[in-house]
Amino acid sequence: MIFGHISQPDKCVIPASILTALEFLTSRDLDNLETGRHDINGDLMFVNVMSFDTAHEDEKLAEVHKEYIDLQVLIHGEEKIQFALKSQQHIAETEYNANDDFYLVSSMDSPSSLALTPGCFAVFFPEQPHKPGCCLQLPQHIKKAVVKIHKTLLS
């Protein structure tokens, strides 16, 4: 997991593919970027822009990906994301959806959380459970961008 702000990426520790994604985002007017999919490098790297209401963490399940890294950037609002280290101990609640590269889990081993404010980003690697879209205090409407980076771009 990597956490930072898009205006201050530490180029010494961030992989080139993640820097490419951050450069794509910082070169766009995120406030006016339409919801939906925007290709960066076809199916190897693309961004999903979404707008939704956050919810209390006990109302949500965590997600796990196998093929893609998630780079999540908050555009408007505030959001809490719970996450945990890769673990074989989490309990799958759904079958793996290969088309959308995810399955949902009901629990995580020793979860931590972070708060995203506009411009902050968090990177979650394959098999790392994370629960985005949680409210910090009260549910609110947010807009965010999630860049999907295929794991082969890290090698």
PyRosetta script that sets phi, psi and omega in degrees:
from pyrosetta import init, pose_from_sequence

init()
pose = pose_from_sequence("MIFGHISQPDKCVIPASILTALEFLTSRDLDNLETGRHDINGDLMFVNVMSFDTAHEDEKLAEVHKEYIDLQVLIHGEEKIQFALKSQQHIAETEYNANDDFYLVSSMDSPSSLALTPGCFAVFFPEQPHKPGCCLQLPQHIKKAVVKIHKTLLS")
pose.set_psi(1, 137.4)
pose.set_omega(1, 175.6)
pose.set_phi(2, -125.3)
pose.set_psi(2, 139.2)
pose.set_omega(2, 179.6)
pose.set_phi(3, -132.8)
pose.set_psi(3, 135.4)
pose.set_omega(3, 179.4)
pose.set_phi(4, -170.5)
pose.set_psi(4, -166.4)
pose.set_omega(4, 177.3)
pose.set_phi(5, -121.1)
pose.set_psi(5, 139.5)
pose.set_omega(5, -173.7)
pose.set_phi(6, -63.8)
pose.set_psi(6, -19.8)
pose.set_omega(6, 179.0)
pose.set_phi(7, -82.6)
pose.set_psi(7, -10.5)
pose.set_omega(7, -176.0)
pose.set_phi(8, -137.0)
pose.set_psi(8, 55.1)
pose.set_omega(8, 178.0)
pose.set_phi(9, -70.7)
pose.set_psi(9, 138.3)
pose.set_omega(9, 176.9)
pose.set_phi(10, -88.1)
pose.set_psi(10, 98.6)
pose.set_omega(10, -172.9)
pose.set_phi(11, -64.6)
pose.set_psi(11, -15.5)
pose.set_omega(11, -178.6)
pose.set_phi(12, -76.6)
pose.set_psi(12, -24.3)
pose.set_omega(12, -174.4)
pose.set_phi(13, -118.8)
pose.set_psi(13, -8.4)
pose.set_omega(13, -177.2)
pose.set_phi(14, -94.2)
pose.set_psi(14, 126.3)
pose.set_omega(14, 178.7)
pose.set_phi(15, -57.3)
pose.set_psi(15, 150.9)
pose.set_omega(15, -175.9)
pose.set_phi(16, -55.7)
pose.set_psi(16, -40.3)
pose.set_omega(16, -178.3)
pose.set_phi(17, -65.7)
pose.set_psi(17, -34.6)
pose.set_omega(17, 177.7)
pose.set_phi(18, -72.2)
pose.set_psi(18, -37.7)
pose.set_omega(18, 175.0)
pose.set_phi(19, -62.3)
pose.set_psi(19, -39.3)
pose.set_omega(19, 176.8)
pose.set_phi(20, -58.5)
pose.set_psi(20, -44.8)
pose.set_omega(20, 179.3)
pose.set_phi(21, -63.6)
pose.set_psi(21, -43.0)
pose.set_omega(21, 178.9)
pose.set_phi(22, -64.2)
pose.set_psi(22, -39.5)
pose.set_omega(22, 178.0)
pose.set_phi(23, -64.3)
pose.set_psi(23, -39.0)
pose.set_omega(23, 176.3)
pose.set_phi(24, -59.2)
pose.set_psi(24, -47.0)
pose.set_omega(24, -177.0)
pose.set_phi(25, -66.9)
pose.set_psi(25, -42.1)
pose.set_omega(25, -177.9)
pose.set_phi(26, -72.7)
pose.set_psi(26, -16.0)
pose.set_omega(26, 178.1)
pose.set_phi(27, -90.3)
pose.set_psi(27, 1.4)
pose.set_omega(27, -178.9)
pose.set_phi(28, -113.9)
pose.set_psi(28, 156.5)
pose.set_omega(28, 172.0)
pose.set_phi(29, -85.7)
pose.set_psi(29, 90.6)
pose.set_omega(29, -173.8)
pose.set_phi(30, -62.3)
pose.set_psi(30, -31.8)
pose.set_omega(30, 179.1)
pose.set_phi(31, -58.4)
pose.set_psi(31, -34.6)
pose.set_omega(31, -175.8)
pose.set_phi(32, -107.4)
pose.set_psi(32, 6.6)
pose.set_omega(32, 177.5)
pose.set_phi(33, -70.1)
pose.set_psi(33, 125.3)
pose.set_omega(33, -176.6)
pose.set_phi(34, -67.7)
pose.set_psi(34, 148.6)
pose.set_omega(34, 175.2)
pose.set_phi(35, -65.4)
pose.set_psi(35, 153.5)
pose.set_omega(35, -178.7)
pose.set_phi(36, 117.1)
pose.set_psi(36, -171.5)
pose.set_omega(36, -176.1)
pose.set_phi(37, -89.9)
pose.set_psi(37, 138.5)
pose.set_omega(37, 175.4)
pose.set_phi(38, -130.9)
pose.set_psi(38, 119.4)
pose.set_omega(38, -178.3)
pose.set_phi(39, -76.3)
pose.set_psi(39, 138.7)
pose.set_omega(39, 171.6)
pose.set_phi(40, -108.3)
pose.set_psi(40, -46.7)
pose.set_omega(40, 178.3)
pose.set_phi(41, -145.7)
pose.set_psi(41, 58.8)
pose.set_omega(41, 179.8)
pose.set_phi(42, 58.2)
pose.set_psi(42, -137.1)
pose.set_omega(42, -179.4)
pose.set_phi(43, -78.8)
pose.set_psi(43, -6.9)
pose.set_omega(43, 178.3)
pose.set_phi(44, -79.7)
pose.set_psi(44, -30.9)
pose.set_omega(44, 178.8)
pose.set_phi(45, -155.1)
pose.set_psi(45, 121.8)
pose.set_omega(45, 178.6)
pose.set_phi(46, -150.9)
pose.set_psi(46, 163.2)
pose.set_omega(46, -179.1)
pose.set_phi(47, -121.0)
pose.set_psi(47, 134.8)
pose.set_omega(47, 172.4)
pose.set_phi(48, -105.0)
pose.set_psi(48, 119.4)
pose.set_omega(48, 176.5)
pose.set_phi(49, -99.0)
pose.set_psi(49, 130.1)
pose.set_omega(49, -175.6)
pose.set_phi(50, -138.3)
pose.set_psi(50, 157.7)
pose.set_omega(50, 179.2)
pose.set_phi(51, -138.1)
pose.set_psi(51, 126.0)
pose.set_omega(51, -176.4)
pose.set_phi(52, -161.9)
pose.set_psi(52, 173.5)
pose.set_omega(52, 177.0)
pose.set_phi(53, -94.1)
pose.set_psi(53, 134.5)
pose.set_omega(53, 175.2)
pose.set_phi(54, -71.5)
pose.set_psi(54, 166.4)
pose.set_omega(54, -179.5)
pose.set_phi(55, -141.5)
pose.set_psi(55, 165.4)
pose.set_omega(55, 176.2)
pose.set_phi(56, -66.3)
pose.set_psi(56, 143.4)
pose.set_omega(56, -174.1)
pose.set_phi(57, -58.2)
pose.set_psi(57, -30.6)
pose.set_omega(57, -180.0)
pose.set_phi(58, -74.9)
pose.set_psi(58, -6.8)
pose.set_omega(58, 177.2)
pose.set_phi(59, -96.1)
pose.set_psi(59, 0.8)
pose.set_omega(59, -173.8)
pose.set_phi(60, -124.3)
pose.set_psi(60, 158.8)
pose.set_omega(60, 172.4)
pose.set_phi(61, -108.7)
pose.set_psi(61, 155.1)
pose.set_omega(61, 176.1)
pose.set_phi(62, -83.7)
pose.set_psi(62, 154.0)
pose.set_omega(62, 178.8)
pose.set_phi(63, -114.2)
pose.set_psi(63, 151.6)
pose.set_omega(63, 177.7)
pose.set_phi(64, -135.2)
pose.set_psi(64, 136.9)
pose.set_omega(64, 177.9)
pose.set_phi(65, -113.5)
pose.set_psi(65, 154.1)
pose.set_omega(65, 177.8)
pose.set_phi(66, -108.0)
pose.set_psi(66, -35.0)
pose.set_omega(66, -172.1)
pose.set_phi(67, -106.8)
pose.set_psi(67, -26.3)
pose.set_omega(67, -172.4)
pose.set_phi(68, -117.9)
pose.set_psi(68, 146.6)
pose.set_omega(68, 169.2)
pose.set_phi(69, -87.2)
pose.set_psi(69, 140.7)
pose.set_omega(69, 173.9)
pose.set_phi(70, -102.3)
pose.set_psi(70, 123.8)
pose.set_omega(70, 168.7)
pose.set_phi(71, -110.6)
pose.set_psi(71, 106.4)
pose.set_omega(71, -174.1)
pose.set_phi(72, -103.6)
pose.set_psi(72, 125.3)
pose.set_omega(72, -178.9)
pose.set_phi(73, -123.7)
pose.set_psi(73, 126.3)
pose.set_omega(73, 177.3)
pose.set_phi(74, -84.7)
pose.set_psi(74, 132.8)
pose.set_omega(74, 179.6)
pose.set_phi(75, -100.7)
pose.set_psi(75, -48.0)
pose.set_omega(75, 179.4)
pose.set_phi(76, -135.1)
pose.set_psi(76, 146.3)
pose.set_omega(76, 174.6)
pose.set_phi(77, 92.4)
pose.set_psi(77, -159.4)
pose.set_omega(77, 175.5)
pose.set_phi(78, -143.1)
pose.set_psi(78, 147.8)
pose.set_omega(78, -172.8)
pose.set_phi(79, -147.3)
pose.set_psi(79, 142.3)
pose.set_omega(79, 171.0)
pose.set_phi(80, -104.2)
pose.set_psi(80, 137.8)
pose.set_omega(80, 174.7)
pose.set_phi(81, -123.0)
pose.set_psi(81, 123.7)
pose.set_omega(81, 171.2)
pose.set_phi(82, -89.1)
pose.set_psi(82, 149.3)
pose.set_omega(82, 179.1)
pose.set_phi(83, -155.3)
pose.set_psi(83, 165.1)
pose.set_omega(83, 177.3)
pose.set_phi(84, -146.8)
pose.set_psi(84, 165.7)
pose.set_omega(84, 174.9)
pose.set_phi(85, -70.2)
pose.set_psi(85, 159.8)
pose.set_omega(85, 175.9)
pose.set_phi(86, -55.1)
pose.set_psi(86, 134.4)
pose.set_omega(86, -176.4)
pose.set_phi(87, -154.4)
pose.set_psi(87, 145.5)
pose.set_omega(87, 174.8)
pose.set_phi(88, -88.1)
pose.set_psi(88, -0.7)
pose.set_omega(88, -174.5)
pose.set_phi(89, -87.3)
pose.set_psi(89, -12.5)
pose.set_omega(89, -178.8)
pose.set_phi(90, -73.6)
pose.set_psi(90, 148.4)
pose.set_omega(90, -173.9)
pose.set_phi(91, -99.5)
pose.set_psi(91, 117.8)
pose.set_omega(91, -179.9)
pose.set_phi(92, -70.2)
pose.set_psi(92, 130.3)
pose.set_omega(92, 176.9)
pose.set_phi(93, -99.4)
pose.set_psi(93, -19.3)
pose.set_omega(93, 179.4)
pose.set_phi(94, -133.4)
pose.set_psi(94, 160.0)
pose.set_omega(94, 172.1)
pose.set_phi(95, -71.8)
pose.set_psi(95, 157.7)
pose.set_omega(95, 177.0)
pose.set_phi(96, -66.8)
pose.set_psi(96, 128.5)
pose.set_omega(96, 176.7)
pose.set_phi(97, -99.1)
pose.set_psi(97, 100.5)
pose.set_omega(97, -175.8)
pose.set_phi(98, -66.4)
pose.set_psi(98, -33.5)
pose.set_omega(98, -179.8)
pose.set_phi(99, -63.7)
pose.set_psi(99, -40.1)
pose.set_omega(99, -178.6)
pose.set_phi(100, -106.0)
pose.set_psi(100, 3.1)
pose.set_omega(100, 175.6)
pose.set_phi(101, 52.8)
pose.set_psi(101, 61.2)
pose.set_omega(101, 174.2)
pose.set_phi(102, -162.1)
pose.set_psi(102, 157.0)
pose.set_omega(102, 162.0)
pose.set_phi(103, -139.0)
pose.set_psi(103, 158.8)
pose.set_omega(103, -176.7)
pose.set_phi(104, -105.4)
pose.set_psi(104, 143.8)
pose.set_omega(104, 178.6)
pose.set_phi(105, -125.5)
pose.set_psi(105, 148.6)
pose.set_omega(105, -176.5)
pose.set_phi(106, -90.7)
pose.set_psi(106, -19.9)
pose.set_omega(106, -179.0)
pose.set_phi(107, -145.1)
pose.set_psi(107, 157.6)
pose.set_omega(107, 177.8)
pose.set_phi(108, -131.1)
pose.set_psi(108, 146.3)
pose.set_omega(108, 176.0)
pose.set_phi(109, -73.8)
pose.set_psi(109, 125.0)
pose.set_omega(109, 175.1)
pose.set_phi(110, 44.7)
pose.set_psi(110, 62.1)
pose.set_omega(110, -177.5)
pose.set_phi(111, -68.0)
pose.set_psi(111, 148.9)
pose.set_omega(111, 171.4)
pose.set_phi(112, -118.2)
pose.set_psi(112, 172.2)
pose.set_omega(112, 176.6)
pose.set_phi(113, -143.2)
pose.set_psi(113, 158.5)
pose.set_omega(113, 176.0)
pose.set_phi(114, -138.7)
pose.set_psi(114, 155.9)
pose.set_omega(114, 179.3)
pose.set_phi(115, -108.4)
pose.set_psi(115, 126.6)
pose.set_omega(115, 175.5)
pose.set_phi(116, -99.8)
pose.set_psi(116, 134.4)
pose.set_omega(116, 170.2)
pose.set_phi(117, -119.7)
pose.set_psi(117, 166.7)
pose.set_omega(117, -175.5)
pose.set_phi(118, -51.9)
pose.set_psi(118, 130.1)
pose.set_omega(118, -179.2)
pose.set_phi(119, 93.7)
pose.set_psi(119, -19.2)
pose.set_omega(119, 178.2)
pose.set_phi(120, -74.4)
pose.set_psi(120, 148.0)
pose.set_omega(120, 176.9)
pose.set_phi(121, -131.9)
pose.set_psi(121, 155.1)
pose.set_omega(121, 174.4)
pose.set_phi(122, -136.7)
pose.set_psi(122, 139.4)
pose.set_omega(122, 180.0)
pose.set_phi(123, -114.2)
pose.set_psi(123, 128.0)
pose.set_omega(123, 178.0)
pose.set_phi(124, -119.4)
pose.set_psi(124, 129.0)
pose.set_omega(124, -176.2)
pose.set_phi(125, -90.7)
pose.set_psi(125, 162.1)
pose.set_omega(125, 179.6)
pose.set_phi(126, -52.3)
pose.set_psi(126, 142.2)
pose.set_omega(126, -179.9)
pose.set_phi(127, 71.1)
pose.set_psi(127, 6.1)
pose.set_omega(127, 176.7)
pose.set_phi(128, -95.9)
pose.set_psi(128, 109.5)
pose.set_omega(128, -178.3)
pose.set_phi(129, -66.5)
pose.set_psi(129, 139.2)
pose.set_omega(129, 178.3)
pose.set_phi(130, -149.6)
pose.set_psi(130, 147.4)
pose.set_omega(130, -176.5)
pose.set_phi(131, -124.1)
pose.set_psi(131, 87.5)
pose.set_omega(131, 178.9)
pose.set_phi(132, -80.6)
pose.set_psi(132, 172.5)
pose.set_omega(132, 174.0)
pose.set_phi(133, 78.8)
pose.set_psi(133, 18.0)
pose.set_omega(133, 177.8)
pose.set_phi(134, -89.7)
pose.set_psi(134, 148.2)
pose.set_omega(134, 178.7)
pose.set_phi(135, -84.6)
pose.set_psi(135, 148.4)
pose.set_omega(135, 174.9)
pose.set_phi(136, -74.5)
pose.set_psi(136, -45.3)
pose.set_omega(136, 177.0)
pose.set_phi(137, -130.7)
pose.set_psi(137, -70.2)
pose.set_omega(137, 178.3)
pose.set_phi(138, -112.8)
pose.set_psi(138, 147.0)
pose.set_omega(138, 177.0)
pose.set_phi(139, -56.2)
pose.set_psi(139, 143.8)
pose.set_omega(139, 177.5)
pose.set_phi(140, -150.5)
pose.set_psi(140, 162.7)
pose.set_omega(140, 179.8)
pose.set_phi(141, -82.4)
pose.set_psi(141, 131.7)
pose.set_omega(141, 179.0)
pose.set_phi(142, -128.8)
pose.set_psi(142, 161.6)
pose.set_omega(142, 170.8)
pose.set_phi(143, -127.4)
pose.set_psi(143, 134.3)
pose.set_omega(143, -179.2)
pose.set_phi(144, -146.3)
pose.set_psi(144, 162.3)
pose.set_omega(144, 175.0)
pose.set_phi(145, -118.9)
pose.set_psi(145, 134.3)
pose.set_omega(145, 176.1)
pose.set_phi(146, -121.4)
pose.set_psi(146, 110.9)
pose.set_omega(146, 177.3)
pose.set_phi(147, -86.9)
pose.set_psi(147, 127.6)
pose.set_omega(147, 177.3)
pose.set_phi(148, -100.0)
pose.set_psi(148, 119.7)
pose.set_omega(148, -177.5)
pose.set_phi(149, -118.3)
pose.set_psi(149, 117.7)
pose.set_omega(149, -179.1)
pose.set_phi(150, -64.2)
pose.set_psi(150, 139.5)
pose.set_omega(150, -174.3)
pose.set_phi(151, -60.4)
pose.set_psi(151, -23.4)
pose.set_omega(151, 178.7)
pose.set_phi(152, -67.1)
pose.set_psi(152, -20.0)
pose.set_omega(152, 179.3)
pose.set_phi(153, -75.3)
pose.set_psi(153, -8.3)
pose.set_omega(153, 176.1)
pose.set_phi(154, -86.1)
pose.set_psi(154, -17.7)
pose.set_omega(154, -175.9)
pose.set_phi(155, -92.9)
pose.dump_pdb("model.pdb")
